[in-house]
Amino acid sequence: MIKNRHSHLATHHLIGHLVLSDLLYVTQSLITLIIIFYLPDVNENWSFSLRDTTCKLGIFVWIICYSTSVGTLTVMSIERYRTIIHPTLPKLFGKKLRLVLLLVWVVSILLASPSISLAGADRYNKYDCILDNQGPKYLIRAYATILNLMDYVIPLSIMLYCYTKIVIKLRKTALVTSRLKKSLTDGDRHVQRVIKMLVFVTVSFIITALPWTLGISLIAYSPFNNTETLITHDETLSIVSQVAQVLSLSSPLYDPIMYIIANQNFRRDLCQWHSEQKSPIIHIRAS
C-alpha cells in the first residue's frame, strides 16, 4: 500500500489500520499469556499483586485493540455506504480520515479505562484474568452492558444497515446492466470484489464476537460470587467459555485471510512485491 499509488484509497488505509490494530491485539495477547502462564512457573515468588496488575494492563490493552478493530470495521462500512449510495458526498480521505481514526482510538481508550479498576486476577484461580465480581455488581453490569453495546450491538447494526443498502443497490445495478445486455466495467467488478471482501470480514466478526459478548453478559449478570464458581458450575459453560476465548484470540487471523482471498488487487500486489524481493538476489548471483 505504501509503494503503490493505486492503493492509496480510504478503504485500503482502513484495512491497513485494521491490520495494525489486529497486530497490536495479537502482540499484547502473547505477552500477557507469557507473563501470566510462564513466569509464575519460573518464579514461585510471583506475587498476586503483580499478577493482578498484569491482568489489569492486559485487559485494558485488549479492550483498546479490540474496540479499535470493531470501530475500524464500522468506519469501513460507513465509507463504502457513502461512496456507493451517496457518491456526491465528500470523500473520507486525508485529514478527515485521520481525524476519524483518531476518534476511534480515543473512544476505545475511554471504553477500556474502567477496566483498570474493575478487572484483575481471579483470587480463586490465579491464572484467570476476569472482571472482578467481588466489586459492586451494578458497576460490573453497567460496564458489561456498555461494552456489549459499543463493541457489538451498535457496530453490528450499522454494518448490517450499510451493507444491506449496498447489496440492494448493486443488485439493482446488475439487473439494469443485464437488461440492457451490457457487460460490467472493470470498476464495477472491483467494487463488487471489495464489497464481498468487507461482507466476509463482517460475517467473521459476527461469528467470532458473539460468544465473547454472551460470555461477558453471562459473567456480569450471573448470580454467582466469582467467575471460578460460575465456570465450574456447569461443564457446558466451561466449554462455551473456552470456545469463546479461542474464537476471540483467533479473530485477527480471519481479516487478512479474507482480504487475501477476496481481493484480487492485493494478491497481485503481493506477488509483485515477492518478485521484487527475489530479483536483487538473482541479479547478484548473475554478476
C-alpha positions as CSV (number, residue, x, y, z in Angstrom):
1,M,0.0,0.0,0.0
2,I,2.9,2.4,0.8
3,K,4.7,1.7,-2.6
4,N,1.6,1.6,-4.9
5,R,-0.3,4.8,-5.6
6,H,-3.4,2.9,-6.7
7,S,-3.7,1.5,-3.2
8,H,-3.9,5.0,-1.6
9,L,-7.7,4.8,-1.1
10,A,-9.8,5.2,2.0
11,T,-10.7,1.5,2.0
12,H,-7.1,0.4,1.8
13,H,-6.0,2.8,4.5
14,L,-8.8,1.5,6.7
15,I,-7.8,-2.1,6.0
16,G,-4.2,-1.2,6.9
17,H,-5.4,0.4,10.1
18,L,-7.4,-2.8,10.8
19,V,-4.3,-5.0,10.3
20,L,-2.3,-2.7,12.7
21,S,-4.9,-3.0,15.5
22,D,-5.0,-6.8,14.9
23,L,-1.2,-7.0,15.2
24,L,-1.3,-5.0,18.4
25,Y,-4.0,-7.3,19.7
26,V,-2.1,-10.4,19.0
27,T,1.2,-9.0,20.4
28,Q,-0.3,-7.9,23.7
29,S,-2.2,-11.3,24.0
30,L,1.0,-13.2,23.6
31,I,2.9,-11.0,26.0
32,T,0.1,-11.3,28.6
33,L,-0.1,-15.1,28.2
34,I,3.7,-15.5,28.6
35,I,3.8,-13.3,31.7
36,I,0.7,-14.9,33.4
37,F,1.3,-18.6,32.5
38,Y,5.0,-19.0,32.0
39,L,6.7,-16.6,34.5
40,P,4.8,-17.8,37.6
41,D,6.2,-21.4,36.9
42,V,9.7,-20.0,36.7
43,N,9.5,-17.8,39.8
44,E,7.4,-19.3,42.6
45,N,7.5,-16.0,44.5
46,W,5.3,-14.4,41.8
47,S,3.0,-12.2,43.9
48,F,-0.7,-11.9,43.5
49,S,-0.5,-8.1,43.3
50,L,1.9,-8.4,40.3
51,R,-0.4,-10.9,38.6
52,D,-3.3,-8.6,39.3
53,T,-1.5,-5.6,37.8
54,T,-0.6,-7.6,34.7
55,C,-4.2,-8.7,34.3
56,K,-5.5,-5.1,34.6
57,L,-3.0,-3.8,31.9
58,G,-3.6,-6.9,29.7
59,I,-7.4,-6.4,29.7
60,F,-7.0,-2.7,29.3
61,V,-4.9,-3.0,26.2
62,W,-7.0,-5.9,24.9
63,I,-10.2,-3.8,25.0
64,I,-8.4,-0.9,23.3
65,C,-7.2,-3.1,20.4
66,Y,-10.5,-5.0,20.1
67,S,-12.6,-1.8,20.2
68,T,-10.3,-0.2,17.6
69,S,-10.7,-3.2,15.3
70,V,-14.5,-3.0,15.7
71,G,-14.5,0.7,15.2
72,T,-12.4,0.4,12.0
73,L,-14.8,-2.2,10.6
74,T,-17.7,0.2,11.3
75,V,-16.0,3.1,9.6
76,M,-15.2,0.9,6.6
77,S,-18.9,0.1,6.2
78,I,-19.9,3.7,6.5
79,E,-17.2,4.7,4.0
80,R,-18.4,2.1,1.5
81,Y,-22.0,3.2,2.1
82,R,-21.2,6.9,1.4
83,T,-19.2,6.0,-1.7
84,I,-21.8,3.8,-3.3
85,I,-25.2,5.1,-2.1
86,H,-24.2,8.8,-1.9
87,P,-21.3,9.2,-4.4
88,T,-21.7,13.0,-4.4
89,L,-20.8,13.4,-0.8
90,P,-17.2,14.5,0.1
91,K,-14.7,11.5,0.2
92,L,-13.5,10.3,3.5
93,F,-9.8,10.8,2.9
94,G,-6.7,12.7,4.1
95,K,-7.2,14.9,7.2
96,K,-10.9,13.8,7.6
97,L,-9.9,10.1,7.7
98,R,-7.1,10.7,10.2
99,L,-9.5,12.6,12.5
100,V,-12.0,9.7,12.3
101,L,-9.3,7.1,13.1
102,L,-8.1,9.3,16.0
103,L,-11.6,9.5,17.3
104,V,-11.8,5.7,17.1
105,W,-8.7,5.4,19.3
106,V,-10.0,8.0,21.8
107,V,-13.3,6.2,22.1
108,S,-11.5,2.8,22.5
109,I,-9.3,4.2,25.3
110,L,-12.3,5.7,27.1
111,L,-14.1,2.3,26.8
112,A,-11.1,0.5,28.2
113,S,-10.4,2.9,31.1
114,P,-12.9,1.4,33.6
115,S,-11.2,-2.0,33.3
116,I,-8.3,-0.6,35.2
117,S,-10.4,-0.7,38.4
118,L,-13.0,-3.4,37.5
119,A,-10.7,-6.1,36.1
120,G,-8.0,-8.1,37.8
121,A,-6.6,-11.6,38.6
122,D,-9.1,-14.1,40.0
123,R,-8.3,-14.9,43.6
124,Y,-9.9,-18.4,43.2
125,N,-7.7,-19.2,40.2
126,K,-4.5,-17.2,40.0
127,Y,-4.1,-17.7,36.2
128,D,-7.5,-16.2,35.3
129,C,-8.0,-12.5,34.3
130,I,-11.6,-11.5,35.0
131,L,-14.0,-8.7,35.6
132,D,-13.8,-8.5,39.4
133,N,-17.1,-10.0,40.6
134,Q,-16.1,-9.0,44.2
135,G,-16.8,-5.4,43.3
136,P,-20.1,-3.6,43.2
137,K,-22.4,-5.8,41.0
138,Y,-24.1,-2.8,39.4
139,L,-20.8,-1.4,38.1
140,I,-19.9,-4.7,36.5
141,R,-23.3,-5.0,34.9
142,A,-23.3,-1.4,33.7
143,Y,-19.8,-1.8,32.2
144,A,-20.6,-5.1,30.5
145,T,-23.7,-3.5,29.0
146,I,-21.8,-0.5,27.7
147,L,-19.1,-2.8,26.2
148,N,-21.6,-5.0,24.5
149,L,-23.5,-2.0,23.1
150,M,-20.4,-0.2,21.9
151,D,-18.4,-3.2,20.7
152,Y,-21.1,-5.4,19.2
153,V,-24.8,-4.2,19.1
154,I,-24.3,-0.7,17.7
155,P,-21.4,-1.6,15.3
156,L,-23.3,-4.7,14.0
157,S,-26.5,-2.6,13.5
158,I,-24.5,0.0,11.5
159,M,-22.7,-2.6,9.4
160,L,-25.8,-4.6,8.6
161,Y,-27.7,-1.4,7.6
162,C,-24.9,-0.2,5.4
163,Y,-24.1,-3.5,3.6
164,T,-27.8,-4.3,3.2
165,K,-28.3,-1.0,1.3
166,I,-25.2,-1.6,-0.7
167,V,-26.2,-5.1,-1.7
168,I,-29.6,-3.9,-2.8
169,K,-28.0,-1.1,-4.8
170,L,-25.5,-3.4,-6.5
171,R,-28.3,-5.9,-7.3
172,K,-30.4,-3.2,-9.0
173,T,-27.3,-2.1,-11.0
174,A,-26.6,-5.6,-12.1
175,L,-30.3,-6.1,-13.2
176,V,-30.3,-2.9,-15.2
177,T,-27.0,-3.9,-16.8
178,S,-28.3,-7.4,-17.7
179,R,-31.5,-6.0,-19.2
180,L,-29.5,-3.6,-21.3
181,K,-27.3,-6.5,-22.3
182,K,-24.2,-4.6,-21.2
183,S,-21.1,-6.1,-19.5
184,L,-19.9,-4.9,-16.2
185,T,-17.0,-2.5,-16.3
186,D,-13.7,-3.2,-14.5
187,G,-14.7,-0.5,-12.0
188,D,-18.0,-2.3,-11.2
189,R,-16.2,-5.6,-10.8
190,H,-13.7,-4.1,-8.5
191,V,-16.5,-2.5,-6.3
192,Q,-18.2,-5.9,-6.1
193,R,-15.0,-7.7,-5.1
194,V,-14.3,-5.1,-2.4
195,I,-17.9,-5.3,-1.0
196,K,-17.7,-9.2,-0.9
197,M,-14.4,-9.0,1.0
198,L,-15.9,-6.5,3.5
199,V,-19.0,-8.6,3.9
200,F,-16.9,-11.7,4.6
201,V,-14.9,-9.8,7.2
202,T,-18.1,-8.5,8.8
203,V,-19.6,-12.1,8.9
204,S,-16.4,-13.3,10.6
205,F,-16.8,-10.5,13.2
206,I,-20.4,-11.5,13.9
207,I,-19.4,-15.2,14.4
208,T,-16.3,-14.6,16.5
209,A,-17.6,-11.8,18.6
210,L,-20.9,-13.3,19.6
211,P,-19.7,-16.0,22.0
212,W,-17.4,-13.5,23.8
213,T,-20.2,-10.9,24.0
214,L,-22.5,-13.5,25.5
215,G,-19.8,-14.6,27.9
216,I,-19.3,-11.1,29.2
217,S,-23.0,-10.8,29.8
218,L,-23.1,-14.2,31.5
219,I,-20.4,-13.2,33.9
220,A,-21.8,-9.8,34.6
221,Y,-25.4,-10.9,35.2
222,S,-24.7,-14.3,36.9
223,P,-25.9,-14.9,40.4
224,F,-22.5,-16.4,41.4
225,N,-20.0,-14.6,43.5
226,N,-16.9,-15.4,41.4
227,T,-16.0,-16.5,38.0
228,E,-14.5,-19.8,39.2
229,T,-17.8,-20.9,40.6
230,L,-19.6,-19.8,37.5
231,I,-17.4,-21.6,35.0
232,T,-17.1,-24.8,37.1
233,H,-20.7,-24.9,38.0
234,D,-21.6,-26.3,34.6
235,E,-19.4,-28.3,32.2
236,T,-21.3,-26.7,29.3
237,L,-20.4,-23.2,30.5
238,S,-16.8,-24.3,30.8
239,I,-16.7,-25.5,27.1
240,V,-18.5,-22.4,25.9
241,S,-16.0,-20.2,27.8
242,Q,-13.1,-22.0,26.2
243,V,-14.6,-21.8,22.7
244,A,-15.3,-18.1,23.1
245,Q,-11.7,-17.4,24.2
246,V,-10.3,-19.4,21.2
247,L,-12.6,-17.5,18.7
248,S,-11.7,-14.2,20.2
249,L,-7.9,-14.9,20.1
250,S,-8.0,-16.2,16.6
251,S,-10.2,-13.4,15.1
252,P,-7.2,-11.3,14.0
253,L,-6.3,-14.2,11.7
254,Y,-9.6,-14.0,9.7
255,D,-9.3,-10.5,8.5
256,P,-6.1,-10.8,6.4
257,I,-7.2,-14.3,5.2
258,M,-10.5,-12.9,4.0
259,Y,-8.7,-9.9,2.4
260,I,-6.2,-12.2,0.5
261,I,-9.0,-14.5,-0.7
262,A,-11.4,-11.8,-1.8
263,N,-9.2,-9.0,-3.1
264,Q,-7.6,-9.6,-6.4
265,N,-5.5,-6.4,-6.3
266,F,-3.9,-7.4,-3.0
267,R,-2.9,-10.8,-4.4
268,R,-1.4,-9.1,-7.5
269,D,0.5,-6.6,-5.3
270,L,1.7,-9.4,-3.0
271,C,3.1,-11.4,-6.0
272,Q,4.7,-8.3,-7.4
273,W,6.3,-7.4,-4.1
274,H,7.6,-11.0,-3.7
275,S,9.1,-11.0,-7.2
276,E,10.8,-7.6,-6.4
277,Q,12.3,-9.1,-3.3
278,K,13.7,-12.0,-5.2
279,S,15.1,-10.1,-8.2
280,P,18.1,-8.4,-6.4
281,I,19.3,-11.8,-5.2
282,I,19.1,-13.2,-8.7
283,H,20.9,-10.2,-10.1
284,I,23.8,-10.5,-7.6
285,R,24.3,-14.2,-8.4
286,A,24.3,-13.4,-12.2
287,S,27.0,-10.8,-11.8
